């Protein structure tokens, strides 16, 4: 089977959130051929290059979403008229209350771009701004759009052109996406747009996997950047991404959320429950086997936090909770282990956390002649104290997750593979992942977090019981093997349901045509048997001495 794998900001680049699970998928399903269609998000990502690709990757096509892609074409009068009609449909859907006409406008623009190009210039033209202005001022539009001004229209059309840039790619030929048996989009949004067009132009079935719902990510990003965009622009972008998500879910043959939390978001956006199949991310369990199977040899007074240091992880609440723990257990320690901070926001947040830890826990010394020490340590994975990720989880008795926003909690699953008891906040898919094998408390509640940590620190038998149950659950649900088996079955199912007449030059699907179809005559309808059968029956009847029928 030939799979068109559609990615956005991840595989096959060396950086990106979908890189690891896509690489495991491609390597694990070695009996399939993969064509990679990748959208890159930055010049830095492209400069870092690709990871080493396995031989089953037949080709890689890439396109940047971070740089303008003007094909140098402009529309003649007829094409401008077509563009105006299709863009009016899309703008009316984005500005209106029911979203009708969005799909017609989207596919109309795609067909225009495929036939004549010029979509980059058209979307940034004065004509597009005038159409958008008319749509925002039309009767029945939402109140938030009534105050939109020309800078708002320009800002939105700029963002819209970037989001629709995949429509102008040269991927939609019979020798590219038209030649694959199945399109597998590794996320919604822009990554799924080529899959929508492959289905539209060639009838290629579409599979969409979302381990983090793109629409939810857009809403979170919009709330963080509320000061940089006006209310009308945020409203227009939110509606556009919502309508695009609904169209992707409507056209996808199967949608595979990574957890029930993502599934609920997809259902709210219009995904049919019958098309949803939860497939948990597959994670490597082998590197945690040694820690998970050996007797506990860590420090029973140590709490461990592992992850990427950023505001959503709410280390501030964790530090305040640890202050409560120290009042009850003076020997307690907290180790915060993470990857090196990247970007100004993460660096600033890490500095703020260090300053708070120094304020809450001044360096302490056992005597007047001893060196002071802080019970909270900030360490990097790969350093001398934790050279491997498994060493980080092995260092303590309880693993803590304090997030206020979380999708699929990878660090929690890794702790479960290591057989460690966990205390987590009730966000994202945490409860679904834990399944009763750890303690869960409300987010932004340091007192509850401290009480749960103290309960496990003081009860080693309970810790051991929960850790063993957590490891058994993780090995059953979250391994690479279960992930590969699920996608292999979905691939075969979608291929068996696809039309055998989609590509006349390709070899026919096995058993796509019933064997009796090759026998002359009619086997259904008024004539239930071929003509030669009737002739044979008459000959038998006319034979002298033959018995009566």
ZAMARGU-4260 file (C-alpha; in steps of 0.2 Angstrom, whole numbers, plus 5000, padded with zeros to 4 digits):
<rodrens>
0) 5000/5000/5000 | 5006/5018/4996 | 5003/5030/5010 | 5003/5049/5008 | 5009/5055/5025
5) 5004/5074/5027 | 5014/5083/5041 | 5014/5101/5047 | 5030/5107/5056 | 5036/5090/5061
10) 5042/5074/5052 | 5054/5072/5043 | 5062/5087/5050 | 5074/5085/5065 | 5062/5096/5076
15) 5044/5096/5079 | 5030/5088/5090 | 5025/5074/5078 | 5042/5069/5073 | 5044/5054/5085
20) 5028/5045/5083 | 5028/5048/5064 | 5045/5040/5063 | 5040/5025/5073 | 5024/5023/5062
25) 5034/5023/5046 | 5048/5012/5053 | 5035/5000/5061 | 5025/4998/5045 | 5039/4993/5034
30) 5028/4983/5022 | 5020/4999/5016 | 5027/5013/5005 | 5027/5031/5011 | 5027/5047/5002
35) 5030/5062/5014 | 5022/5078/5011 | 5029/5090/5024 | 5025/5108/5028 | 5039/5117/5037
40) 5036/5131/5050 | 5052/5141/5050 | 5069/5144/5042 | 5077/5137/5057 | 5068/5120/5056
45) 5073/5118/5038 | 5091/5123/5042 | 5092/5109/5054 | 5088/5096/5041 | 5079/5079/5041
50) 5081/5064/5052 | 5088/5048/5043 | 5074/5041/5034 | 5070/5022/5032 | 5070/5014/5014
55) 5051/5013/5014 | 5050/5032/5012 | 5049/5033/4993 | 5049/5052/4991 | 5048/5068/5001
60) 5039/5084/4995 | 5041/5099/5006 | 5034/5117/5006 | 5037/5132/5018 | 5022/5140/5027
65) 5034/5153/5035 | 5039/5162/5019 | 5029/5171/5005 | 5026/5159/4990 | 5021/5171/4976
70) 5020/5161/4960 | 5021/5177/4950 | 5005/5174/4941 | 4990/5187/4940 | 4972/5184/4935
75) 4964/5189/4919 | 4946/5196/4920 | 4938/5179/4919 | 4949/5172/4933 | 4946/5188/4944
80) 4927/5185/4942 | 4929/5167/4947 | 4940/5172/4962 | 4927/5185/4967 | 4913/5172/4967
85) 4922/5159/4977 | 4930/5171/4989 | 4913/5179/4992 | 4906/5162/4997 | 4920/5159/5009
90) 4920/5177/5017 | 4901/5176/5019 | 4903/5159/5028 | 4916/5166/5039 | 4907/5182/5043
95) 4890/5174/5044 | 4881/5164/5058 | 4879/5147/5050 | 4895/5144/5039 | 4885/5139/5024
100) 4895/5140/5008 | 4912/5138/5016 | 4916/5121/5007 | 4910/5128/4990 | 4921/5143/4992
105) 4936/5133/4998 | 4936/5120/4984 | 4932/5134/4971 | 4948/5143/4976 | 4958/5127/4976
110) 4952/5123/4958 | 4956/5140/4953 | 4974/5139/4960 | 4976/5122/4952 | 4971/5128/4935
115) 4978/5146/4934 | 4988/5149/4950 | 4989/5167/4956 | 4980/5164/4973 | 4994/5172/4983
120) 4991/5189/4974 | 4972/5187/4973 | 4971/5185/4992 | 4981/5200/4996 | 4973/5211/4983
125) 4961/5226/4985 | 4947/5215/4978 | 4949/5203/4992 | 4949/5217/5005 | 4933/5224/4997
130) 4924/5208/4997 | 4929/5205/5015 | 4923/5222/5020 | 4906/5219/5012 | 4904/5202/5020
135) 4908/5210/5038 | 4895/5224/5035 | 4881/5213/5028 | 4865/5210/5037 | 4866/5196/5050
140) 4885/5196/5053 | 4891/5194/5071 | 4892/5210/5082 | 4911/5207/5085 | 4914/5211/5066
145) 4904/5228/5065 | 4919/5237/5072 | 4932/5230/5059 | 4942/5242/5050 | 4954/5241/5035
150) 4969/5236/5045 | 4959/5222/5052 | 4954/5216/5035 | 4972/5217/5029 | 4978/5207/5045
155) 4965/5194/5042 | 4968/5192/5023 | 4987/5190/5027 | 4983/5176/5040 | 4971/5168/5028
160) 4983/5168/5014 | 4996/5159/5025 | 4983/5146/5031 | 4977/5143/5013 | 4995/5142/5005
165) 4993/5123/5003 | 4980/5126/4990 | 4993/5133/4978 | 5006/5118/4979 | 5010/5107/4965
170) 5006/5091/4974 | 4989/5088/4966 | 4994/5078/4950 | 4991/5060/4945 | 5010/5057/4949
175) 5009/5064/4967 | 4995/5064/4979 | 4984/5056/4965 | 4995/5041/4965 | 4993/5036/4983
180) 4981/5024/4990 | 4978/5034/5006 | 4981/5051/5014 | 4986/5051/5032 | 4986/5068/5040
185) 4995/5069/5056 | 4985/5084/5062 | 4971/5094/5057 | 4972/5112/5050 | 4984/5116/5036
190) 4991/5098/5036 | 4974/5091/5031 | 4971/5103/5017 | 4981/5093/5004 | 4971/5077/5010
195) 4955/5087/5007 | 4960/5091/4989 | 4967/5073/4986 | 4950/5067/4990 | 4941/5080/4980
200) 4952/5078/4964 | 4956/5060/4965 | 4944/5051/4977 | 4959/5047/4989 | 4952/5042/5006
205) 4958/5053/5021 | 4963/5048/5038 | 4966/5061/5051 | 4976/5059/5067 | 4975/5072/5081
210) 4985/5070/5096 | 4983/5088/5100 | 4967/5096/5092 | 4973/5110/5080 | 4957/5120/5084
215) 4960/5120/5102 | 4978/5125/5100 | 4973/5139/5089 | 4961/5145/5103 | 4975/5144/5116
220) 4987/5153/5105 | 4974/5167/5102 | 4971/5169/5120 | 4989/5171/5124 | 4991/5184/5109
225) 4976/5193/5113 | 4985/5210/5114 | 4993/5208/5097 | 4977/5206/5087 | 4961/5215/5087
230) 4944/5207/5092 | 4937/5207/5074 | 4953/5198/5068 | 4953/5185/5082 | 4934/5182/5079
235) 4937/5180/5060 | 4952/5168/5063 | 4942/5158/5076 | 4928/5156/5064 | 4938/5151/5049
240) 4948/5138/5059 | 4932/5131/5066 | 4924/5129/5049 | 4940/5121/5042 | 4940/5109/5056
245) 4922/5104/5053 | 4925/5102/5034 | 4941/5091/5038 | 4930/5080/5050 | 4916/5079/5038
250) 4927/5073/5023 | 4938/5061/5034 | 4934/5043/5032 | 4941/5039/5049 | 4947/5051/5063
255) 4959/5045/5076 | 4960/5056/5092 | 4974/5052/5104 | 4963/5052/5119 | 4945/5055/5125
260) 4949/5073/5129 | 4953/5076/5110 | 4938/5066/5105 | 4926/5077/5114 | 4934/5092/5106
265) 4932/5084/5089 | 4914/5079/5092 | 4910/5097/5097 | 4917/5103/5080 | 4905/5091/5071
270) 4915/5075/5069 | 4903/5060/5068 | 4905/5048/5083 | 4905/5033/5071 | 4921/5039/5062
275) 4931/5042/5078 | 4943/5028/5084 | 4954/5032/5099 | 4972/5027/5096 | 4984/5031/5110
280) 5001/5037/5105 | 5014/5023/5105 | 5029/5026/5116 | 5045/5016/5118 | 5044/5006/5134
285) 5061/4996/5133 | 5072/5010/5139 | 5061/5011/5155 | 5061/4992/5158 | 5076/4991/5170
290) 5069/5004/5181 | 5052/4998/5181 | 5056/4980/5185 | 5069/4982/5199 | 5066/4985/5217
295) 5064/5003/5222 | 5081/5011/5226 | 5077/5029/5225 | 5075/5042/5239 | 5058/5040/5248
300) 5058/5058/5253 | 5061/5065/5235 | 5048/5071/5224 | 5052/5072/5205 | 5045/5083/5191
305) 5050/5080/5173 | 5045/5090/5158 | 5047/5105/5147 | 5048/5121/5158 | 5034/5133/5153
310) 5020/5143/5161 | 5007/5129/5156 | 5016/5117/5168 | 5013/5129/5183 | 5029/5126/5193
315) 5024/5141/5203 | 5010/5130/5211 | 5021/5116/5213 | 5034/5126/5223 | 5020/5133/5234
320) 5014/5115/5237 | 5032/5109/5241 | 5033/5123/5254 | 5018/5114/5262 | 5026/5097/5261
325) 5042/5104/5269 | 5032/5110/5284 | 5026/5092/5287 | 5042/5083/5281 | 5058/5093/5284
330) 5068/5080/5275 | 5058/5081/5258 | 5067/5087/5242 | 5060/5092/5225 | 5070/5089/5209
335) 5064/5098/5194 | 5071/5090/5178 | 5068/5096/5161 | 5075/5099/5144 | 5086/5115/5141
340) 5075/5131/5141 | 5072/5137/5123 | 5066/5154/5118 | 5064/5170/5128 | 5048/5165/5137
345) 5054/5149/5143 | 5070/5157/5149 | 5061/5170/5158 | 5049/5158/5166 | 5063/5147/5172
350) 5072/5162/5180 | 5056/5167/5189 | 5054/5149/5196 | 5072/5149/5202 | 5070/5166/5211
355) 5054/5159/5219 | 5062/5144/5225 | 5077/5154/5232 | 5064/5165/5241 | 5053/5150/5248
360) 5068/5139/5253 | 5084/5149/5258 | 5099/5138/5258 | 5100/5127/5273 | 5115/5120/5282
365) 5116/5106/5295 | 5128/5116/5306 | 5138/5132/5307 | 5152/5123/5298 | 5142/5115/5284
370) 5139/5121/5266 | 5121/5127/5264 | 5110/5117/5252 | 5093/5121/5244 | 5080/5107/5245
375) 5074/5112/5227 | 5086/5108/5212 | 5084/5113/5194 | 5093/5100/5183 | 5094/5096/5165
380) 5091/5079/5158 | 5107/5072/5152 | 5117/5081/5166 | 5128/5071/5178 | 5114/5068/5190
385) 5102/5061/5177 | 5111/5056/5161 | 5096/5046/5155 | 5078/5050/5155 | 5074/5034/5165
390) 5087/5040/5178 | 5076/5055/5181 | 5061/5045/5186 | 5071/5033/5196 | 5078/5047/5207
395) 5062/5049/5218 | 5047/5040/5226 | 5033/5051/5219 | 5032/5059/5201 | 5022/5075/5201
400) 5013/5083/5187 | 5006/5101/5191 | 5000/5107/5174 | 4985/5119/5171 | 4985/5114/5152
405) 4989/5097/5146 | 4985/5086/5131 | 4992/5069/5132 | 5003/5068/5147 | 5019/5060/5140
410) 5029/5062/5156 | 5015/5053/5166 | 5016/5038/5154 | 5035/5037/5156 | 5033/5037/5175
415) 5020/5023/5173 | 5032/5013/5163 | 5045/5015/5177 | 5033/5009/5190 | 5032/5025/5200
420) 5017/5032/5209 | 5011/5048/5203 | 5001/5064/5209 | 4994/5074/5195 | 4982/5088/5191
425) 4965/5085/5183 | 4968/5092/5166 | 4968/5086/5148 | 4969/5067/5147 | 4977/5064/5164
430) 4962/5055/5172 | 4960/5044/5156 | 4979/5040/5156 | 4980/5036/5175 | 4964/5026/5176
435) 4965/5024/5195 | 4983/5020/5196 | 4988/5037/5204 | 4981/5052/5214 | 4973/5066/5205
440) 4969/5083/5212 | 4962/5100/5205 | 4974/5111/5196 | 4980/5127/5204 | 4977/5120/5221
445) 4994/5119/5230 | 4986/5113/5246 | 4978/5098/5238 | 4994/5094/5228 | 5004/5094/5244
450) 4992/5083/5254 | 4992/5070/5240 | 5011/5070/5239 | 5012/5068/5258 | 5000/5054/5258
455) 5011/5044/5246 | 5027/5048/5254 | 5021/5042/5271 | 5014/5025/5264 | 5027/5015/5254
460) 5016/5000/5252 | 5003/5010/5243 | 5016/5018/5232 | 5022/5001/5227 | 5005/4995/5224
465) 5000/5010/5213 | 5017/5009/5204 | 5015/4991/5199 | 4997/4994/5193 | 5003/5010/5183
470) 5016/5000/5174 | 5004/4986/5170 | 4992/4999/5163 | 5005/5008/5152 | 5012/4992/5145
475) 4994/4987/5140 | 4988/5003/5132 | 5003/5015/5127 | 5016/5005/5118 | 5022/5007/5101
480) 5016/4989/5096 | 4998/4993/5100 | 4999/5010/5091 | 5006/5001/5075 | 4993/4987/5076
485) 4979/5000/5077 | 4985/5010/5062 | 4989/4994/5051 | 4971/4988/5054 | 4964/5005/5049
490) 4975/5006/5034 | 4968/4989/5028 | 4950/4994/5032 | 4951/5010/5022 | 4959/5002/5007
495) 4946/4988/5007 | 4932/5002/5006 | 4940/5012/4993 | 4934/5012/4975 | 4944/5001/4963
500) 4940/5012/4948 | 4949/5027/4955 | 4965/5023/4946 | 4962/5014/4930 | 4981/5011/4927
505) 4984/5003/4943 | 4982/4985/4947 | 4965/4980/4953 | 4962/4977/4971 | 4960/4959/4976
510) 4942/4953/4976 | 4936/4970/4971 | 4925/4962/4957 | 4915/4946/4961 | 4921/4930/4952
515) 4904/4928/4944 | 4905/4945/4935 | 4917/4937/4922 | 4904/4924/4917 | 4893/4931/4902
520) 4875/4934/4906 | 4864/4942/4920 | 4865/4936/4937 | 4854/4948/4945 | 4838/4957/4940
525) 4824/4949/4929 | 4836/4936/4921 | 4844/4926/4936 | 4855/4915/4924 | 4864/4917/4908
530) 4857/4914/4891 | 4867/4898/4888 | 4859/4890/4903 | 4842/4892/4895 | 4848/4885/4879
535) 4855/4870/4887 | 4838/4867/4896 | 4829/4868/4880 | 4841/4855/4872 | 4838/4843/4886
540) 4819/4845/4885 | 4819/4842/4866 | 4830/4826/4867 | 4820/4810/4863 | 4817/4799/4878
545) 4822/4813/4890 | 4812/4813/4906 | 4799/4827/4908 | 4805/4842/4918
</rodrens>
